[in-house]
Amino acid sequence: MVIHEPNLKTIAMVEKAILESKTYPTRMELWRKLPKKIQYQTYQRILEYLEASGKIAYNAHSIIYVGVDNARLRRLLNSAVELG
């Protein structure tokens, strides 16, 4: 099995698609909506990289961008009730 390593341009394309998404997409939804088609294996490697670098996280099914530039996350944190 050949492992396809993504290039920086492809990683940036996926990250931009996550940021520009109006909802929190599932893995398959995001993959299908990418402006340029890439192999699913390469796509999975990109998601692994983005998660390891602290840019995305997952809830039950969705991808959530938690990097520095996430206005939706900022609004959510501002409206959250503090416990304790």
N, C-alpha and C positions, 0 to 999 in steps of 0.2 A: 504494500500500500504506500503510495506516494503522499507525503504530507506537504500541503501547499502552505507556504508561509506568506502572509499578507504583506504588501508594501505599505509605506506610509500614506500614500494617496488613498488606498482602499480603506485603511483604518480611519482616516479623516472623513471619508464619505459616510461610513457607518455611524461615526460619532455625530456628524452633522444631521443625519437622518433621525437619530434619537432626539437630538436637541430641537429639531423643527417639528417633531410629531406633536399633534394637538392632544393626543391621549397617551397613556402609557401602553405601548404596544407589546404584544407577546413576541416571542422569538420569530415565529413563522410570519406574523403580520409584518414585522419590520423587514424581514428578509425579502418578502414579496414586494414591498414598497420601495426597495432600494432603486435609485435612478439607473444604476448599472448592475447587471446580473453578475454574481460571483458564485463560486461553488459553495455549497452549504458547509463543507468541511473547513474552508477558509473563513467563512462567516463565523463559525463556532470558535475558531482560534482567535478572531478579533474580539468576540465577546469575552472570552477567557482573559485576554490581555486587558481589556477595559475594566473588567471586574478586579483583576489583580492589582491594577494601578489605582483603584479606588474611584473610578469615574462612573461606574454603574453598579447597581444593586438590583436584586430581584425580590419581588414579593411573591405571592403564590404563583402567578402566571406572567406578570408583566415585567418589563425592563424599566427601571427608573434611573434617570441620570442624576447622580449625586455629586458631580464634579463642581468646580468653582462657579460655572456660569449656568445656574439653574434657577430661574425666577419662580417657577412653580414650587420647587422645594422651599425656597425662601418664604413664599406666601404661606405654605403649609406649616412651616416651623413658627411663623409669626402668629398664626391662628391657633396653634396647639395649646392645650391646657397643660400646665406644668404640674407634675405629680410630686408629692413629697414635700 
